[in-house]
Amino acid sequence: MQNKSILVGIIVVILPTMFTIVAYSESFSLSWNQGRGGFLFAMAFVVAELVGIKYVIPKNRFYLCVPLIVLTIAYFAFLPFGLHDYIMSLVDVFGVLEYSWGWLFDFAVMALFVTATLAILFGRKWFRIAPAGPIFLAGNAIILALDSFFPYDTLGPLQYIVPYLVQTNVWVITVLDLGVATARDNLMFLNGDFGPFALQVFWPSAGVHSVIIYSLVMMAFLIKMNIIRRRKIMYFIIGIAGTIFVNMIRIFSLSVYALKVTTDPEAWEEFHSVAGEIMFLPWLFIFLLIVTAIETKRLKKIESTQDSQK
């Protein structure tokens, strides 16, 4: 009964995502502001957190989710029939960056749906049962909103760290003798096998958004874990360091691509569009799985020791 109840709950929560996969499969790019790839990882978080939990969802709660499912699927279904055009017409009204504006609504709608559905199915306990998926979606929506209203380097605090990341990347390239690299503020000048290439790095491209999203997801994940505060802080710090390292690898790989592969702007932009999320999202998911595995094994060891002492 419990397994069947949770299985139906999982299907209810991920149903709109499954619809978008079927209807807009070409839109599932892993780039953070060029597709719906983040939906896949949010769905994975939901499934990972709900599978195996001991909870019986009352049948009437499933019926309460039906209007939300219909409304959410209707939003995505009507996008090609004028809804998307209307959303994009607001770009000039609000003076926002168009690249992130359209995706902002998609992630906001999906975040609201998943949050509301989990709240209906699990009541006030939902935040301790499956917080990662909704927070991941909401975090993406917040970042897309910031990028829309404060594009490029207009959001000073988030841009502050970028010159240091650029300088570090230039140092690594110089040490490894991969080409000529210099930097000034957030500008990086490269000269490699295919000639000169200039990069202007802004906070989303530097991966600052991934640090914010990681922080939100990890805090929610750790809150529900029954471990001492010292270990929670340790995992959080390790994750922050790992996320920054992944971002450094991203900037480095983009530089090497220009130095050793091609300086063609279109080819480089194609690589740039996937280089970030294809590294960060798997890292986030794998790190959460590692933490879960370590703590599960540790808990079993403690329980085994306690049983042997009885």
Sequence and secondary structure as in RCSB ss.txt:
>XXXX:A:sequence
MQNKSILVGIIVVILPTMFTIVAYSESFSLSWNQGRGGFLFAMAFVVAELVGIKYVIPKNRFYLCVPLIVLTIAY
FAFLPFGLHDYIMSLVDVFGVLEYSWGWLFDFAVMALFVTATLAILFGRKWFRIAPAGPIFLAGNAIILALDSFF
PYDTLGPLQYIVPYLVQTNVWVITVLDLGVATARDNLMFLNGDFGPFALQVFWPSAGVHSVIIYSLVMMAFLIKM
NIIRRRKIMYFIIGIAGTIFVNMIRIFSLSVYALKVTTDPEAWEEFHSVAGEIMFLPWLFIFLLIVTAIETKRLK
KIESTQDSQK
>XXXX:A:secstr
 HHHHHHHHHHHHHHHHHHHHHH GGG  SSTTSSSHHHHHHHHHHHHHHTT      HHHHHHHHHHHHHHHHH
HHTGGGTHHHHHHHHHHHHT  HHHHHHHHHHHHHHHHHHHHHHHHHGGGHHHHS HHHHHHHHHHHHHHHHHHS
 TT SHHHHTTHHHHHHHHHHHHHHTT SEEEEETTEEEEEETTEEEEEE  TTTTTHHHHHHHHHHHHHHHHTS
 S HHHHHHHHHHHHHHHHHHHHHHHHHHHHIIIII   HHHHHHHHHHHTHHHHHHHHHHHHHHHHHHHHHHHH
HHHHHHHHH 
